Amino acid sequence: MLVSLIYVALGLIIALVGKKVIDMVTPYDDNYEIEEGSNLAVGFSKFGLYAGLLIAICGPVLANVSDSFSLDLVKWMVIEGVLVIVMFIISSFVTDKVILPGLNNSLEVEQGNVAVGIIEMSVFLATGLIGFASFSGGEGPTIAGPVFFLLGQVALVICAKLFELFTPFSIAEEIRGNNASAAVLVGGVLVSLSLILRSSISGEFVDWSSDLLGFGKYTLLGMALLLAVYKIVDWTFLPNTNMKTEIRRDKNTAASLLMCGVMVGVAILLSLAVV
């Protein structure tokens, strides 16, 4: 129990360091926005950030779990904690410049755009799940973790772009207009894909060709499956309407949550089948 508490304390310290570092590159005062402004958009974003950081830090703990205290584990938690913080800064940049181009995410969140806050939360959670898998492989080249982490970011971007093309309305425009239902829908897709990728990345490193092939296979399968689920749910679970109407006209977050629930469930089922 004492050993577990030591690792929990170290994880919290790494998360606190991550907060301080990310605060320095964030143009608004998140403490003020949360404490004085009760800014829900900032709350969503920071929820994803801190939960994602701690999820990712679980990777080296899982890879080196032991009943006794290990200085090697502490060393790897610190090293990979630093890598995770850097990767989350990259993830924030990717969200701002690639997933939501044409928007200043920080400004939108500061001004209370909840939709952008939800997207940031979802990307951070997805990044945390991918980071967890990337750094939980135990034996293997040190570079493998960052490589699969970055590949996961690329997969999230491709998935977001494909989903934008697949839907009969502009998700980017809806998010720009603070449509939370559109943000929940996209966020559900990204988190669902990350659950699939987590299972494909997790486990012992075998060799580059096998691991990259497996990652690519399940990335493509996951994207195709999620797009198919979107259509199936649109046709069957919402028999009297469709997602375009519910999101674009009605801004119906309940419909988006229904869609996301099915997607996440399907993603978990597929992840259990990953070997």
Secondary structure, DSSP 8 states (H G I E B T S, - for coil): -HHHHHHHHHHHHHHHHHHHHHHHH-SS-HHHHHHTS--HHHHHHHHHHHHHHHHHHHHHHHHT--SS--HHHHHHHHHHHHHHHHHHHHHHHHIIIIISTT--HHHHHHTT-HHHHHHHHHHHHHHHHHHHHHT---SS-TTHHHHHHHHHHHHHHHHHHHHHHHSSS-HHHHHHTT-HHHHHHHHHHHHHHHHHHHHHH-S----HHHHHHHHHHHHHHHHHHHHHHHHHHHHHTSTTS-HHIIIIIS--HHHHHHHHHHHHHHHHHHHHH--
